[in-house]
Amino acid sequence: MRVSRSRAAIAVATLLIAWVGASLTGAERPRFSLGVLRRDGVLLPFAGFDGHAWSLPWPDPASDVPMPITLADVPAKWFGPLGPGATWTAWFPEAAPRPLKIDKLAHVPVFCSAHLGLATDYRGAEFDPREPTVPKDALAVSGSMEVGPITAVSIHAADAARIVSDITERFNETEQAAANAFSSWKHPWTAEERAGFPIEIEAFYRAMESRPGGTEFRTSYVEVVRRFPARPGDRGCGLITYARGWVTDVAGKKPVVSLSTRVTYCDREGVTFMQPLGRLRIDKDSYWVYQLSSWRDEVYGVSRVSQDGVKSIVAISGGFCPKEPRR
């Protein structure tokens, strides 16, 4: 869904105001389910929260349970804590939320897998149906849980240069570990030579959080790359070091940096990218909800963010293609 810049700004501001007041007492902890809303209107549920614990009630593509034929055949427990009668709401990054009407079941391909979803009354912009997966337009939530925004920061902003400085030491350490992980291959550049190539930021997402008593911290997610010139035999596609991960900032403290790093070629084989979907607050805890995807799979995730760092809570496959064996 596309909106004008002015309407988008109003919508985001409304979400911020609503989300600030969403912290609840233990007795009022919400019950809800989460799903991704695809551009073709298919909703793929993936996680639930019953007020105390997270669960994965909806079958993923690897499940071997018998698949229902009609909506009436779906076991009630698959819909999560609120059951099949719950109302679903789509929360968009730059538009006001809207309710979703569930029409019927939808059996859809995702990469090389088959996924059971829910067809809704939503239709997004056009997309290429030949692609192995369908773009996601929103986070779908059952029940009354509200969703806060995650800000996409320009890679040209001053904070982008600052965060590259914050992660450089950890990037170099994990780059060395990734290079050492190969059993019969040695990186053609030494650690000292690699350090002479710049670290470039490609994606940067951020959100401010607060805690009772006035403690504030900032959670950022970044995707960065260090490129190396193509060498003879590289066929014009040189090596890169690709890293993605979290940075937690608390005033007066050294940033907490957690990176996943891979040494690969410019075709980015095995590289994973994030699409943030929104933030949740459950009592005093804050969570990011997102999709991670590569050229052959996608994963839906929930991570708890705190001033001590980030912890993965939910990670479930949305579809995949098996990796081809090396020849």
C-alpha positions as a Markdown table, in Angstrom:
| # | Residue | x | y | z |
|---|---|---|---|---|
| 1 | Met | 0.0 | 0.0 | 0.0 |
| 2 | Arg | 1.4 | 3.4 | -1.0 |
| 3 | Val | 0.6 | 6.6 | 0.7 |
| 4 | Ser | 1.8 | 10.2 | 0.3 |
| 5 | Arg | 4.7 | 11.4 | 2.5 |
| 6 | Ser | 2.4 | 13.6 | 4.6 |
| 7 | Arg | -0.1 | 10.8 | 5.2 |
| 8 | Ala | 2.8 | 8.4 | 6.0 |
| 9 | Ala | 4.2 | 10.9 | 8.6 |
| 10 | Ile | 0.7 | 11.2 | 10.2 |
| 11 | Ala | 0.3 | 7.4 | 10.3 |
| 12 | Val | 3.7 | 6.8 | 11.9 |
| 13 | Ala | 3.1 | 9.5 | 14.5 |
| 14 | Thr | -0.2 | 7.9 | 15.4 |
| 15 | Leu | 1.5 | 4.5 | 15.9 |
| 16 | Leu | 4.2 | 6.1 | 18.1 |
| 17 | Ile | 1.6 | 7.6 | 20.3 |
| 18 | Ala | -0.5 | 4.4 | 20.6 |
| 19 | Trp | 2.6 | 2.3 | 21.2 |
| 20 | Val | 4.0 | 4.4 | 24.1 |
| 21 | Gly | 1.0 | 3.5 | 26.2 |
| 22 | Ala | 1.0 | -0.2 | 25.4 |
| 23 | Ser | 3.0 | -1.3 | 28.4 |
| 24 | Leu | 0.7 | -3.5 | 30.6 |
| 25 | Thr | 0.7 | -5.0 | 34.1 |
| 26 | Gly | 1.3 | -8.7 | 34.5 |
| 27 | Ala | -2.4 | -9.4 | 35.0 |
| 28 | Glu | -3.3 | -7.7 | 31.7 |
| 29 | Arg | -0.6 | -9.2 | 29.5 |
| 30 | Pro | -2.1 | -9.6 | 26.0 |
| 31 | Arg | -2.9 | -12.7 | 24.1 |
| 32 | Phe | -2.4 | -12.6 | 20.4 |
| 33 | Ser | -1.0 | -14.3 | 17.3 |
| 34 | Leu | 1.4 | -13.0 | 14.6 |
| 35 | Gly | 1.5 | -13.5 | 10.9 |
| 36 | Val | 3.1 | -12.0 | 7.8 |
| 37 | Leu | 0.7 | -10.4 | 5.2 |
| 38 | Arg | 1.9 | -11.0 | 1.7 |
| 39 | Arg | 1.2 | -8.6 | -1.2 |
| 40 | Asp | -1.2 | -11.1 | -2.8 |
| 41 | Gly | -3.4 | -10.9 | 0.4 |
| 42 | Val | -2.3 | -14.3 | 1.8 |
| 43 | Leu | -1.7 | -14.2 | 5.6 |
| 44 | Leu | 0.8 | -16.7 | 6.9 |
| 45 | Pro | 0.4 | -17.1 | 10.7 |
| 46 | Phe | 3.6 | -18.1 | 12.5 |
| 47 | Ala | 3.6 | -17.5 | 16.3 |
| 48 | Gly | 1.3 | -16.9 | 19.3 |
| 49 | Phe | 1.6 | -15.5 | 22.8 |
| 50 | Asp | -0.8 | -16.7 | 25.5 |
| 51 | Gly | 0.0 | -14.0 | 28.1 |
| 52 | His | 2.9 | -16.0 | 29.5 |
| 53 | Ala | 4.8 | -17.9 | 26.8 |
| 54 | Trp | 5.4 | -17.9 | 23.0 |
| 55 | Ser | 4.3 | -20.8 | 20.9 |
| 56 | Leu | 4.3 | -21.9 | 17.2 |
| 57 | Pro | 0.8 | -23.3 | 16.8 |
| 58 | Trp | 0.5 | -22.9 | 13.0 |
| 59 | Pro | 2.2 | -25.6 | 10.9 |
| 60 | Asp | 5.4 | -24.5 | 9.0 |
| 61 | Pro | 6.3 | -25.9 | 5.6 |
| 62 | Ala | 8.4 | -28.7 | 7.1 |
| 63 | Ser | 5.4 | -30.0 | 9.2 |
| 64 | Asp | 4.2 | -33.5 | 8.5 |
| 65 | Val | 0.7 | -33.0 | 9.9 |
| 66 | Pro | -2.3 | -33.6 | 7.6 |
| 67 | Met | -3.3 | -30.4 | 5.8 |
| 68 | Pro | -6.9 | -29.3 | 6.1 |
| 69 | Ile | -8.9 | -28.7 | 2.9 |
| 70 | Thr | -11.3 | -26.0 | 4.1 |
| 71 | Leu | -11.2 | -23.3 | 6.7 |
| 72 | Ala | -13.7 | -25.3 | 8.8 |
| 73 | Asp | -11.3 | -28.2 | 8.9 |
| 74 | Val | -8.5 | -26.2 | 10.6 |
| 75 | Pro | -7.9 | -27.3 | 14.2 |
| 76 | Ala | -8.8 | -24.5 | 16.5 |
| 77 | Lys | -5.5 | -24.7 | 18.3 |
| 78 | Trp | -3.6 | -23.8 | 15.1 |
| 79 | Phe | -5.0 | -20.2 | 15.4 |
| 80 | Gly | -3.3 | -19.6 | 18.6 |
| 81 | Pro | -4.5 | -18.3 | 22.0 |
| 82 | Leu | -7.6 | -16.5 | 20.7 |
| 83 | Gly | -8.8 | -19.3 | 18.4 |
| 84 | Pro | -10.4 | -19.1 | 15.0 |
| 85 | Gly | -12.8 | -16.3 | 15.8 |
| 86 | Ala | -10.2 | -13.6 | 16.5 |
| 87 | Thr | -10.0 | -10.5 | 14.4 |
| 88 | Trp | -6.8 | -9.9 | 12.5 |
| 89 | Thr | -5.3 | -6.4 | 11.9 |
| 90 | Ala | -2.7 | -5.5 | 9.3 |
| 91 | Trp | 0.0 | -3.0 | 10.6 |
| 92 | Phe | 1.7 | -1.3 | 7.8 |
| 93 | Pro | 5.1 | 0.5 | 8.0 |
| 94 | Glu | 3.8 | 3.8 | 6.5 |
| 95 | Ala | 0.0 | 3.6 | 6.6 |
| 96 | Ala | -2.8 | 3.3 | 9.1 |
| 97 | Pro | -3.6 | -0.3 | 10.3 |
| 98 | Arg | -6.7 | -1.9 | 8.8 |
| 99 | Pro | -8.8 | -5.0 | 9.7 |
| 100 | Leu | -8.5 | -8.2 | 7.7 |
| 101 | Lys | -11.3 | -10.4 | 6.6 |
| 102 | Ile | -10.4 | -14.1 | 6.4 |
| 103 | Asp | -12.0 | -15.6 | 3.3 |
| 104 | Lys | -10.6 | -19.2 | 2.9 |
| 105 | Leu | -7.6 | -21.3 | 3.1 |
| 106 | Ala | -4.8 | -20.8 | 0.6 |
| 107 | His | -2.1 | -23.4 | -0.2 |
| 108 | Val | 0.8 | -21.4 | -1.7 |
| 109 | Pro | 4.3 | -22.1 | -2.8 |
| 110 | Val | 7.2 | -20.4 | -1.0 |
| 111 | Phe | 10.5 | -21.1 | -2.6 |
| 112 | Cys | 10.4 | -24.9 | -3.1 |
| 113 | Ser | 8.0 | -25.5 | -0.2 |
| 114 | Ala | 4.3 | -25.5 | 0.1 |
| 115 | His | 2.8 | -23.3 | 2.9 |
| 116 | Leu | -0.7 | -23.2 | 4.3 |
| 117 | Gly | -2.1 | -19.7 | 4.6 |
| 118 | Leu | -5.3 | -17.7 | 5.0 |
| 119 | Ala | -6.6 | -15.8 | 2.0 |
| 120 | Thr | -7.8 | -12.3 | 3.0 |
| 121 | Asp | -9.6 | -9.3 | 1.5 |
| 122 | Tyr | -6.3 | -7.4 | 1.2 |
| 123 | Arg | -4.7 | -6.7 | -2.2 |
| 124 | Gly | -1.4 | -4.9 | -2.5 |
| 125 | Ala | 0.6 | -3.5 | -5.4 |
| 126 | Glu | 1.6 | -5.6 | -8.4 |
| 127 | Phe | 4.5 | -8.0 | -8.0 |
| 128 | Asp | 6.3 | -10.5 | -10.3 |
| 129 | Pro | 4.5 | -13.9 | -9.8 |
| 130 | Arg | 7.6 | -15.7 | -11.2 |
| 131 | Glu | 9.6 | -14.8 | -8.1 |
| 132 | Pro | 10.1 | -17.7 | -5.6 |
| 133 | Thr | 8.3 | -15.8 | -2.8 |
| 134 | Val | 5.9 | -12.9 | -2.5 |
| 135 | Pro | 6.8 | -9.5 | -0.9 |
| 136 | Lys | 5.5 | -8.9 | 2.6 |
| 137 | Asp | 3.5 | -5.7 | 3.1 |
| 138 | Ala | 2.5 | -5.8 | 6.8 |
| 139 | Leu | 2.6 | -7.6 | 10.1 |
| 140 | Ala | -0.7 | -9.2 | 10.9 |
| 141 | Val | -1.8 | -9.4 | 14.5 |
| 142 | Ser | -4.9 | -11.1 | 16.0 |
| 143 | Gly | -6.5 | -9.5 | 19.1 |
| 144 | Ser | -5.8 | -6.0 | 20.4 |
| 145 | Met | -2.0 | -6.0 | 20.5 |
| 146 | Glu | -0.6 | -2.8 | 19.0 |
| 147 | Val | 2.5 | -2.5 | 16.9 |
| 148 | Gly | 5.1 | 0.2 | 17.0 |
| 149 | Pro | 7.3 | 1.4 | 14.1 |
| 150 | Ile | 11.0 | 0.6 | 13.4 |
| 151 | Thr | 12.8 | 3.5 | 11.7 |
| 152 | Ala | 14.8 | 3.0 | 8.5 |
| 153 | Val | 17.8 | 5.3 | 8.8 |
| 154 | Ser | 19.5 | 6.7 | 5.7 |
| 155 | Ile | 22.9 | 5.0 | 5.0 |
| 156 | His | 24.1 | 8.6 | 4.4 |
| 157 | Ala | 23.1 | 9.9 | 7.8 |
| 158 | Ala | 25.8 | 10.9 | 10.3 |
| 159 | Asp | 24.7 | 8.1 | 12.6 |
| 160 | Ala | 25.5 | 5.6 | 9.8 |
| 161 | Ala | 29.2 | 6.6 | 9.9 |
| 162 | Arg | 29.1 | 6.5 | 13.7 |
| 163 | Ile | 27.7 | 3.0 | 13.9 |
| 164 | Val | 30.3 | 1.7 | 11.4 |
| 165 | Ser | 32.9 | 3.0 | 13.8 |
| 166 | Asp | 31.2 | 1.3 | 16.7 |
| 167 | Ile | 31.2 | -2.1 | 15.0 |
| 168 | Thr | 34.6 | -2.0 | 13.2 |
| 169 | Glu | 36.5 | -3.9 | 15.9 |
| 170 | Arg | 33.9 | -6.6 | 16.2 |
| 171 | Phe | 33.6 | -6.8 | 12.4 |
| 172 | Asn | 37.3 | -7.4 | 12.0 |
| 173 | Glu | 37.2 | -10.1 | 14.7 |
| 174 | Thr | 34.3 | -12.0 | 13.1 |
| 175 | Glu | 35.7 | -11.6 | 9.6 |
| 176 | Gln | 38.9 | -13.3 | 10.8 |
| 177 | Ala | 36.8 | -16.1 | 12.4 |
| 178 | Ala | 34.8 | -16.5 | 9.2 |
| 179 | Ala | 37.9 | -16.7 | 7.1 |
| 180 | Asn | 39.5 | -19.3 | 9.4 |
| 181 | Ala | 36.4 | -21.5 | 9.2 |
| 182 | Phe | 37.4 | -22.7 | 5.8 |
| 183 | Ser | 39.3 | -26.0 | 6.0 |
| 184 | Ser | 41.1 | -25.9 | 2.6 |
| 185 | Trp | 41.0 | -22.2 | 1.6 |
| 186 | Lys | 43.0 | -19.2 | 2.7 |
| 187 | His | 41.8 | -15.6 | 2.3 |
| 188 | Pro | 44.0 | -13.9 | -0.3 |
| 189 | Trp | 44.3 | -10.8 | 1.8 |
| 190 | Thr | 45.9 | -10.7 | 5.3 |
| 191 | Ala | 44.0 | -9.2 | 8.2 |
| 192 | Glu | 46.1 | -6.1 | 8.0 |
| 193 | Glu | 45.3 | -5.7 | 4.2 |
| 194 | Arg | 41.6 | -6.4 | 4.8 |
| 195 | Ala | 41.5 | -3.6 | 7.4 |
| 196 | Gly | 42.5 | -1.1 | 4.7 |
| 197 | Phe | 39.2 | -1.7 | 2.8 |
| 198 | Pro | 36.2 | 0.3 | 4.0 |
| 199 | Ile | 33.1 | -1.1 | 5.7 |
| 200 | Glu | 30.0 | 0.0 | 3.9 |
| 201 | Ile | 26.6 | 0.1 | 5.5 |
| 202 | Glu | 23.8 | -1.2 | 3.3 |
| 203 | Ala | 20.8 | -1.3 | 5.7 |
| 204 | Phe | 20.2 | 0.5 | 9.0 |
| 205 | Tyr | 17.1 | 0.2 | 11.2 |
| 206 | Arg | 16.7 | 1.7 | 14.7 |
| 207 | Ala | 14.3 | 2.2 | 17.6 |
| 208 | Met | 14.5 | 4.0 | 20.9 |
| 209 | Glu | 13.3 | 2.1 | 24.0 |
| 210 | Ser | 12.7 | 3.3 | 27.6 |
| 211 | Arg | 12.4 | 1.6 | 30.9 |
| 212 | Pro | 10.7 | 2.5 | 34.2 |
| 213 | Gly | 12.9 | 5.0 | 36.1 |
| 214 | Gly | 14.0 | 6.8 | 33.0 |
| 215 | Thr | 16.5 | 4.4 | 31.6 |
| 216 | Glu | 16.7 | 4.7 | 27.8 |
| 217 | Phe | 18.6 | 2.6 | 25.2 |
| 218 | Arg | 18.7 | 2.4 | 21.5 |
| 219 | Thr | 18.6 | -0.8 | 19.4 |
| 220 | Ser | 20.0 | -0.8 | 15.9 |
| 221 | Tyr | 20.1 | -3.5 | 13.2 |
| 222 | Val | 22.7 | -3.1 | 10.4 |
| 223 | Glu | 23.8 | -4.9 | 7.3 |
| 224 | Val | 27.3 | -4.0 | 6.2 |
| 225 | Val | 29.8 | -5.2 | 3.6 |
| 226 | Arg | 33.5 | -5.0 | 2.9 |
| 227 | Arg | 34.3 | -5.5 | -0.8 |
| 228 | Phe | 37.6 | -6.7 | -2.4 |
| 229 | Pro | 38.7 | -6.3 | -6.0 |
| 230 | Ala | 38.1 | -9.3 | -8.3 |
| 231 | Arg | 41.2 | -11.4 | -8.8 |
| 232 | Pro | 42.2 | -13.7 | -11.7 |
| 233 | Gly | 39.8 | -16.7 | -11.6 |
| 234 | Asp | 37.0 | -14.7 | -9.8 |
| 235 | Arg | 35.2 | -14.1 | -13.2 |
| 236 | Gly | 34.6 | -10.5 | -12.3 |
| 237 | Cys | 32.9 | -11.3 | -9.0 |
| 238 | Gly | 35.2 | -10.5 | -6.2 |
| 239 | Leu | 35.2 | -11.6 | -2.5 |
| 240 | Ile | 33.1 | -9.7 | 0.1 |
| 241 | Thr | 32.8 | -9.9 | 3.8 |
| 242 | Tyr | 29.1 | -9.5 | 4.7 |
| 243 | Ala | 27.9 | -8.9 | 8.3 |
| 244 | Arg | 24.5 | -8.3 | 9.8 |
| 245 | Gly | 23.5 | -7.9 | 13.4 |
| 246 | Trp | 22.6 | -5.8 | 16.4 |
| 247 | Val | 24.0 | -2.8 | 18.2 |
| 248 | Thr | 22.6 | -1.7 | 21.6 |
| 249 | Asp | 23.5 | 1.8 | 22.9 |
| 250 | Val | 23.1 | 2.9 | 26.5 |
| 251 | Ala | 24.4 | 6.4 | 27.4 |
| 252 | Gly | 27.8 | 6.3 | 29.0 |
| 253 | Lys | 28.4 | 2.6 | 28.1 |
| 254 | Lys | 30.3 | 0.9 | 25.3 |
| 255 | Pro | 27.8 | -0.3 | 22.7 |
| 256 | Val | 26.9 | -4.0 | 22.8 |
| 257 | Val | 27.6 | -5.4 | 19.3 |
| 258 | Ser | 26.5 | -8.8 | 18.0 |
| 259 | Leu | 27.4 | -9.7 | 14.4 |
| 260 | Ser | 26.9 | -12.7 | 12.1 |
| 261 | Thr | 29.6 | -12.6 | 9.5 |
| 262 | Arg | 30.2 | -14.5 | 6.2 |
| 263 | Val | 33.0 | -14.4 | 3.7 |
| 264 | Thr | 31.6 | -15.1 | 0.2 |
| 265 | Tyr | 31.6 | -13.8 | -3.3 |
| 266 | Cys | 29.7 | -10.8 | -4.8 |
| 267 | Asp | 26.8 | -13.1 | -5.7 |
| 268 | Arg | 26.1 | -13.2 | -2.0 |
| 269 | Glu | 25.5 | -16.9 | -1.7 |
| 270 | Gly | 24.1 | -17.7 | 1.7 |
| 271 | Val | 23.7 | -14.1 | 2.7 |
| 272 | Thr | 20.6 | -13.1 | 4.7 |
| 273 | Phe | 18.7 | -9.8 | 4.7 |
| 274 | Met | 16.2 | -8.4 | 7.1 |
| 275 | Gln | 12.8 | -6.8 | 6.6 |
| 276 | Pro | 11.6 | -5.3 | 9.9 |
| 277 | Leu | 7.9 | -5.6 | 10.4 |
| 278 | Gly | 7.3 | -3.8 | 13.7 |
| 279 | Arg | 7.8 | -3.6 | 17.5 |
| 280 | Leu | 5.8 | -5.0 | 20.3 |
| 281 | Arg | 5.7 | -4.2 | 24.0 |
| 282 | Ile | 4.6 | -6.8 | 26.5 |
| 283 | Asp | 4.6 | -5.5 | 30.0 |
| 284 | Lys | 8.2 | -4.2 | 30.4 |
| 285 | Asp | 9.7 | -6.2 | 27.6 |
| 286 | Ser | 10.2 | -4.9 | 24.0 |
| 287 | Tyr | 10.3 | -7.1 | 20.9 |
| 288 | Trp | 11.2 | -6.7 | 17.2 |
| 289 | Val | 9.3 | -8.7 | 14.6 |
| 290 | Tyr | 10.9 | -9.3 | 11.3 |
| 291 | Gln | 11.6 | -11.5 | 8.2 |
| 292 | Leu | 15.0 | -12.8 | 7.4 |
| 293 | Ser | 15.5 | -14.0 | 3.8 |
| 294 | Ser | 18.1 | -15.2 | 1.4 |
| 295 | Trp | 18.1 | -16.3 | -2.2 |
| 296 | Arg | 16.7 | -19.7 | -1.2 |
| 297 | Asp | 14.7 | -19.3 | 2.0 |
| 298 | Glu | 12.8 | -17.0 | 4.5 |
| 299 | Val | 12.4 | -17.1 | 8.2 |
| 300 | Tyr | 10.0 | -15.2 | 10.4 |
| 301 | Gly | 11.5 | -14.0 | 13.7 |
| 302 | Val | 10.8 | -12.3 | 17.0 |
| 303 | Ser | 13.7 | -11.0 | 19.2 |
| 304 | Arg | 13.5 | -9.4 | 22.7 |
| 305 | Val | 15.6 | -6.3 | 22.9 |
| 306 | Ser | 17.0 | -4.9 | 26.2 |
| 307 | Gln | 19.7 | -2.6 | 27.4 |
| 308 | Asp | 21.9 | -5.8 | 27.7 |
| 309 | Gly | 21.5 | -6.8 | 24.0 |
| 310 | Val | 19.2 | -8.8 | 21.8 |
| 311 | Lys | 17.9 | -12.4 | 22.3 |
| 312 | Ser | 16.1 | -14.4 | 19.6 |
| 313 | Ile | 12.7 | -15.7 | 20.9 |
| 314 | Val | 11.0 | -17.1 | 17.7 |
| 315 | Ala | 12.6 | -18.2 | 14.5 |
| 316 | Ile | 10.5 | -20.3 | 12.1 |
| 317 | Ser | 10.9 | -21.2 | 8.5 |
| 318 | Gly | 8.5 | -19.7 | 6.0 |
| 319 | Gly | 9.8 | -21.7 | 3.1 |
| 320 | Phe | 13.0 | -22.9 | 1.5 |
| 321 | Cys | 14.8 | -24.7 | -1.3 |
| 322 | Pro | 17.4 | -27.3 | -0.4 |
| 323 | Lys | 21.0 | -26.3 | -0.9 |
| 324 | Glu | 22.4 | -27.9 | -4.0 |
| 325 | Pro | 25.4 | -30.2 | -3.3 |
| 326 | Arg | 28.8 | -29.1 | -4.4 |
| 327 | Arg | 30.1 | -30.7 | -7.6 |
